[in-house]
């Protein structure tokens, strides 16, 4: 069983979240840093600004977005380092990846979770 979970940052904090990592490049609106109760903010793991703007959360672009984001995750050295750090954290306890997108299906955090689970 994996220690890796996904949660929208607007959902209430729960002590069972374990390590709470924000994986968005931009800070979520309306959330204070105190309320977020983050362990880390790994904004560099998010899609590049160009890819994020191109995707613009359009479901019809999601499959192409997924392919491009996975390529970024697998080829960007900084993203690879963060992936290794997150996977190390999962050996120590539960890790909850936090994201701000409204759509729970068509967002980068879903792709990131799949990629992290694949290489674990």
C-alpha positions in Angstrom: 0.0 0.0 0.0 1.3 3.4 -1.0 1.9 6.3 1.5 1.1 8.8 -1.3 -2.2 10.7 -1.4 -3.7 13.6 -3.3 -5.8 16.3 -1.8 -7.2 19.7 -2.9 -5.6 22.4 -0.6 -9.0 23.9 0.0 -10.1 20.7 1.9 -9.7 20.9 5.7 -6.4 20.1 7.3 -6.1 16.7 8.8 -3.3 15.4 11.0 -3.5 12.2 9.1 -2.3 14.0 6.0 1.3 13.5 7.2 3.8 15.4 5.1 1.8 18.1 3.2 3.5 19.2 0.0 2.0 21.9 -2.2 2.8 20.9 -5.8 1.5 24.1 -7.6 3.7 26.7 -9.1 1.4 29.5 -8.0 0.1 30.0 -4.4 -3.6 29.1 -4.1 -5.9 32.0 -3.7 -7.6 32.6 -0.4 -5.3 30.3 1.6 -3.0 31.7 4.2 0.4 30.1 4.8 -0.6 29.3 8.4 -3.8 27.6 7.2 -2.0 25.6 4.6 0.1 23.8 7.3 2.7 22.8 4.6 5.7 20.6 5.1 7.1 21.9 1.8 6.1 23.9 -1.3 7.7 22.2 -4.3 6.7 24.7 -7.0 9.4 23.5 -9.3 7.7 20.1 -9.7 4.7 21.8 -11.3 4.5 22.0 -15.1 6.5 24.7 -16.7 4.8 28.1 -17.0 4.5 27.6 -20.8 2.9 24.2 -20.5 0.5 25.4 -17.7 -0.6 28.3 -19.8 -1.1 26.2 -22.9 -3.2 23.6 -21.0 -5.3 26.2 -19.2 -7.3 23.3 -17.6 -9.1 22.4 -20.8 -10.2 18.7 -20.6 -9.9 18.3 -24.4 -6.1 19.0 -24.1 -5.5 16.8 -21.1 -4.1 13.7 -22.9 -1.6 15.8 -24.8 -0.8 17.8 -21.6 -0.3 14.5 -19.7 2.3 13.4 -22.3 4.1 16.7 -22.3 4.1 16.9 -18.5 5.4 13.4 -18.1 8.2 14.3 -20.5 9.1 17.3 -18.3 9.0 15.1 -15.2 11.3 12.5 -16.7 13.8 14.9 -18.3 14.1 17.9 -16.0 16.9 17.4 -13.5 15.3 19.6 -10.8 12.0 17.8 -11.1 13.8 14.4 -10.8 15.5 15.6 -7.6 12.1 16.6 -6.1 10.6 13.2 -7.2 13.4 11.4 -5.4 12.8 13.6 -2.3 9.1 12.8 -2.3 9.6 9.1 -2.7 12.1 9.2 0.2 9.5 10.9 2.3 7.0 8.1 1.5 9.3 5.6 3.2 9.0 7.6 6.4 5.3 8.1 6.4 2.2 9.4 4.7 2.7 12.1 2.0 -0.2 14.2 0.8 0.3 16.1 -2.4 -1.8 19.3 -2.3 -3.1 21.2 -5.4 -5.4 24.1 -6.0 -7.1 23.2 -9.3 -10.9 23.1 -9.2 -11.1 20.0 -11.5 -10.2 16.8 -9.5 -9.7 14.8 -12.8 -8.0 17.1 -15.3 -5.0 18.6 -13.4 -1.3 18.2 -13.1 -1.4 16.7 -9.7 -3.1 13.6 -11.0 -0.3 13.1 -13.6 2.3 13.7 -10.9 0.7 11.1 -8.6 0.6 8.5 -11.4 4.3 9.2 -12.2 5.4 9.0 -8.6 3.5 5.7 -8.1 5.0 4.3 -11.4 8.6 4.8 -10.3 8.1 3.8 -6.6 
